[in-house]
Amino acid sequence: MQKSLTSNPAQRPRQPRKPKAEHLCMTYPDLPETDHPAFWLAAYLRDLAETSALDQLCKRSHASRGPGTDNITQLALYGARTSKRDETRASAARTQDAGMLLYAWPGTKFFDSAKPQ
């Protein structure tokens, strides 16, 4: 009896899943009150995630395969991205001034401890 050259489907290794979009893996905390010490940290992390999402939209608008967009939409996307980058820089500076820069990275767990278990 000759063995089949194809492997049993149950024995095949699983194909790795396509990773999530970067901005979907980033911390996106609720904004605390403006007098809260972590307000600017939360604002910066939100701005960072939104900037990343806009970057991805801009890249997709130029895709040769997929939903390319017209020039007016691309100009609107790039304008929004530029504006959001300016906001992100400003909130990063305020985060630094507030002494919270240590916690300002996309995978921070700073806001996880405040959530009810």
Secondary structure as UniProt FT lines:
FT   HELIX           9..11
FT   HELIX           22..25
FT   TURN            34..35
FT   TURN            37..38
FT   HELIX           39..61
FT   HELIX           71..97
FT   TURN            98..99
FT   HELIX           101..103
FT   TURN            106..107
FT   TURN            110..114
//
